[in-house]
Amino acid sequence: MIIKENVFITPFNDDRTLHIYLPDDVNDDERFDVIYMFDGHNLFLDDDATYGTSWGLKDIFMKKNARLIVVGLECNHEGDQRLFEFSPYDFKDKDYGSINGHGKELFWWMIDELIPYIDSRYPTLKGRDHTAIGGSSMGGLMALYGAIAHSDVYGKALVVSPHIIHVMKDILCDIKSHDISDDTTIYLSFGSEEMRSKRALASYTDDVFKIQRALNVSRLLLHIFKGHDHSEKSWRKEVPVWLKEVFGIY
């Protein structure tokens, strides 16, 4: 089932919609691992998705009997606010100008307020071994930051097509400065058709490999998907891959 409810984001002084997936047939004594994901409106239903195509998590989870809870946080749709809220770092972009990232504040709100709230209302399994973080593009950057800076909270990360351009120096600095739990599982992926040129793809691939080499974790699952572009349609195709590799659901 999909549950939609409003939540108040204290540091932003703003209400936002949560899109929550819960298995339909929950037993009284059953508890579930939880994935906290960004861009919740794009995760489950095509009617809610920004571009009319979702990740299709509801249908895929039901087909595979994936006994998981997903908590999807909808982004801020006003102007370029998604970039500000879903970036842990400040950066400059030729199209969007100067971005003052508030992602670190959002993470502390998630840890201090959102996770306890979800634990109090839904049948969750608690602790880092049962808590994952995930997202794509800016949400992928957030998931990567979560794995780096808060591996004591999130034992697994789904880092899909992360927006790492402009912030590589910050990412590598954070990897060096944080004590990342070595048993953290990081699924890191991107598609061969995401960039505007072969040169840009080569540069992005090199950056991803730099991140891979810098991370000292026992399970880093790297995928480069041939023919995949930067879209929900492509990310939908990946769902069975990370369900199998990260959660052992076939």
C-alpha positions as CSV (number, residue, x, y, z in Angstrom):
1,M,0.0,0.0,0.0
2,I,1.0,3.6,-0.6
3,I,0.4,6.1,2.3
4,K,0.8,9.8,1.7
5,E,1.1,12.1,4.7
6,N,2.5,15.6,5.4
7,V,5.5,16.1,7.6
8,F,7.0,19.4,8.9
9,I,10.7,19.9,8.1
10,T,11.9,22.0,11.0
11,P,15.1,23.5,9.6
12,F,13.2,24.6,6.4
13,N,10.0,25.7,8.3
14,D,8.0,23.9,5.6
15,D,5.6,21.1,5.1
16,R,6.4,18.3,2.7
17,T,4.7,15.1,1.6
18,L,6.0,11.7,2.5
19,H,5.2,8.8,0.1
20,I,5.4,5.6,2.1
21,Y,5.3,2.1,0.9
22,L,4.2,-0.7,3.2
23,P,3.4,-4.3,2.3
24,D,-0.3,-4.9,2.2
25,D,-0.5,-8.0,4.3
26,V,1.4,-7.1,7.5
27,N,1.3,-9.5,10.3
28,D,1.0,-8.1,13.9
29,D,4.4,-9.3,14.9
30,E,6.2,-8.5,11.6
31,R,8.9,-5.8,11.3
32,F,10.7,-4.5,8.2
33,D,13.9,-2.9,7.0
34,V,13.4,0.7,5.9
35,I,14.8,2.6,2.9
36,Y,14.7,6.4,3.2
37,M,14.6,7.8,-0.3
38,F,14.6,11.3,-2.0
39,D,12.1,12.5,-4.6
40,G,9.3,10.3,-3.1
41,H,6.8,11.4,-5.8
42,N,8.9,9.7,-8.4
43,L,9.1,6.3,-6.7
44,F,5.8,4.5,-6.9
45,L,3.1,5.8,-9.2
46,D,3.4,7.3,-12.7
47,D,0.5,9.7,-12.0
48,D,2.6,11.3,-9.2
49,A,6.0,11.4,-11.1
50,T,7.3,14.7,-12.4
51,Y,7.8,13.4,-16.0
52,G,5.0,10.8,-16.0
53,T,7.2,7.8,-15.4
54,S,8.0,6.5,-11.9
55,W,10.5,3.9,-10.6
56,G,7.6,1.5,-10.3
57,L,8.6,0.4,-6.9
58,K,5.1,-0.6,-5.8
59,D,4.5,-3.0,-8.7
60,I,8.1,-4.4,-8.6
61,F,8.0,-4.9,-4.8
62,M,4.6,-6.6,-5.0
63,K,5.7,-8.9,-7.8
64,K,8.9,-9.9,-5.9
65,N,7.2,-9.9,-2.5
66,A,9.8,-7.4,-1.2
67,R,9.1,-7.1,2.5
68,L,10.4,-3.6,2.9
69,I,9.2,-0.2,4.0
70,V,10.1,2.8,1.8
71,V,9.9,6.3,3.0
72,G,10.1,8.7,0.1
73,L,10.5,12.4,0.9
74,E,9.1,14.7,-1.8
75,C,11.3,17.5,-3.0
76,N,10.6,21.2,-3.0
77,H,9.1,22.0,-6.4
78,E,9.5,25.8,-6.1
79,G,12.0,27.1,-8.6
80,D,15.5,25.5,-8.1
81,Q,14.9,24.8,-4.4
82,R,15.4,21.0,-4.9
83,L,19.0,21.7,-5.7
84,F,19.5,23.7,-2.5
85,E,17.7,21.2,-0.3
86,F,19.2,18.1,-1.9
87,S,22.9,19.2,-1.9
88,P,25.2,18.8,1.1
89,Y,27.6,21.2,-0.5
90,D,27.8,24.7,-2.0
91,F,28.6,24.8,-5.7
92,K,28.3,26.9,-8.8
93,D,26.7,25.7,-12.1
94,K,26.6,27.5,-15.4
95,D,22.9,26.9,-15.8
96,Y,21.7,27.4,-12.2
97,G,24.2,29.8,-10.8
98,S,25.4,29.6,-7.1
99,I,23.8,26.8,-5.1
100,N,23.9,27.1,-1.3
101,G,23.4,23.5,-0.2
102,H,21.3,22.7,2.8
103,G,21.5,18.9,2.6
104,K,23.5,18.6,5.8
105,E,20.7,20.3,7.7
106,L,18.1,18.0,6.0
107,F,20.1,14.9,7.1
108,W,20.2,16.0,10.8
109,W,16.4,16.5,10.6
110,M,16.0,13.1,9.2
111,I,18.1,11.5,11.9
112,D,16.7,13.5,14.8
113,E,13.0,13.8,13.8
114,L,12.0,11.8,10.8
115,I,13.4,8.3,11.7
116,P,12.1,8.4,15.2
117,Y,8.7,9.5,13.8
118,I,8.6,6.6,11.3
119,D,9.7,4.2,14.0
120,S,6.9,5.3,16.3
121,R,4.2,4.9,13.6
122,Y,5.2,1.9,11.4
123,P,6.5,-1.6,12.0
124,T,10.2,-1.0,11.5
125,L,13.3,-2.9,12.3
126,K,15.6,-0.4,14.1
127,G,19.3,0.2,13.8
128,R,21.8,0.8,10.9
129,D,21.7,-2.8,9.8
130,H,18.1,-2.4,8.9
131,T,18.2,1.2,7.6
132,A,19.1,2.3,4.1
133,I,19.3,5.6,2.3
134,G,18.7,6.0,-1.5
135,G,18.1,8.4,-4.4
136,S,19.0,9.4,-7.9
137,S,20.7,12.5,-9.3
138,M,20.7,15.1,-6.5
139,G,19.1,12.4,-4.4
140,G,22.0,10.1,-5.4
141,L,24.5,12.7,-4.1
142,M,22.5,12.8,-0.9
143,A,22.6,9.1,-0.5
144,L,26.3,9.1,-1.1
145,Y,26.8,11.8,1.6
146,G,24.6,9.7,3.9
147,A,26.8,6.7,3.5
148,I,30.0,8.8,4.1
149,A,28.9,11.1,6.9
150,H,26.2,9.0,8.7
151,S,27.2,5.3,8.2
152,D,26.4,4.9,11.9
153,V,22.8,5.4,10.9
154,Y,22.6,4.0,7.4
155,G,24.1,0.6,6.8
156,K,23.2,0.6,3.1
157,A,23.1,3.2,0.4
158,L,21.6,3.2,-3.1
159,V,23.6,5.8,-5.0
160,V,22.0,6.0,-8.4
161,S,23.4,8.4,-11.0
162,P,24.7,10.8,-8.4
163,H,25.2,14.4,-9.3
164,I,28.9,14.7,-8.4
165,I,29.9,17.3,-10.9
166,H,31.3,20.4,-9.2
167,V,31.5,18.7,-5.8
168,M,34.2,16.1,-6.2
169,K,36.7,17.9,-4.0
170,D,34.1,18.1,-1.2
171,I,33.2,14.4,-1.6
172,L,36.8,13.2,-1.4
173,C,37.5,15.5,1.5
174,D,34.5,14.1,3.4
175,I,35.5,10.5,2.7
176,K,39.0,11.2,4.2
177,S,37.5,13.1,7.3
178,H,34.8,10.6,8.3
179,D,35.2,7.2,9.9
180,I,33.0,5.2,7.6
181,S,31.9,1.8,8.9
182,D,33.7,-0.8,6.8
183,D,30.7,-3.0,6.6
184,T,28.6,-0.3,4.9
185,T,27.1,-1.6,1.6
186,I,27.1,1.0,-1.2
187,Y,25.4,0.4,-4.5
188,L,26.8,2.9,-7.0
189,S,25.5,3.2,-10.6
190,F,25.2,5.3,-13.7
191,G,24.3,4.9,-17.3
192,S,26.4,5.1,-20.5
193,E,24.0,7.6,-22.1
194,E,23.7,10.1,-19.2
195,M,26.3,12.6,-20.4
196,R,26.2,15.0,-23.4
197,S,29.4,13.8,-24.9
198,K,32.0,11.0,-24.8
199,R,34.4,13.4,-23.1
200,A,31.9,14.2,-20.4
201,L,31.2,10.5,-19.9
202,A,34.9,9.7,-19.6
203,S,35.3,12.5,-17.0
204,Y,32.3,11.4,-15.0
205,T,33.5,7.7,-15.1
206,D,36.9,8.8,-13.8
207,D,35.3,10.7,-10.9
208,V,33.2,7.6,-10.0
209,F,36.4,5.5,-10.0
210,K,38.1,8.1,-7.7
211,I,35.2,7.7,-5.3
212,Q,35.4,3.9,-5.5
213,R,39.1,3.9,-4.7
214,A,38.7,6.4,-1.8
215,L,35.9,4.5,-0.1
216,N,37.1,1.8,2.3
217,V,34.0,-0.4,2.6
218,S,33.8,-4.1,2.2
219,R,30.8,-4.0,-0.2
220,L,30.9,-1.4,-3.0
221,L,28.7,-2.6,-5.8
222,L,29.5,-0.6,-9.0
223,H,27.4,-0.8,-12.1
224,I,27.7,1.0,-15.5
225,F,24.5,0.3,-17.4
226,K,24.9,0.3,-21.1
227,G,22.2,2.3,-22.9
228,H,20.7,3.8,-19.7
229,D,20.1,7.6,-19.6
230,H,19.4,10.0,-16.7
231,S,15.7,9.2,-16.3
232,E,13.2,7.4,-14.1
233,K,12.7,5.0,-17.0
234,S,16.3,3.8,-16.7
235,W,16.3,3.8,-12.9
236,R,13.2,1.7,-13.0
237,K,15.2,-1.0,-14.8
238,E,17.8,-1.1,-12.1
239,V,15.4,-1.9,-9.2
240,P,15.6,-5.7,-9.5
241,V,19.4,-5.4,-9.5
242,W,19.7,-3.5,-6.2
243,L,16.9,-5.6,-4.7
244,K,19.0,-8.7,-5.4
245,E,22.5,-7.4,-4.6
246,V,21.7,-5.2,-1.6
247,F,18.7,-6.8,0.0
248,G,18.9,-10.4,-1.3
249,I,15.5,-10.3,-2.9
250,Y,15.3,-12.2,-6.2
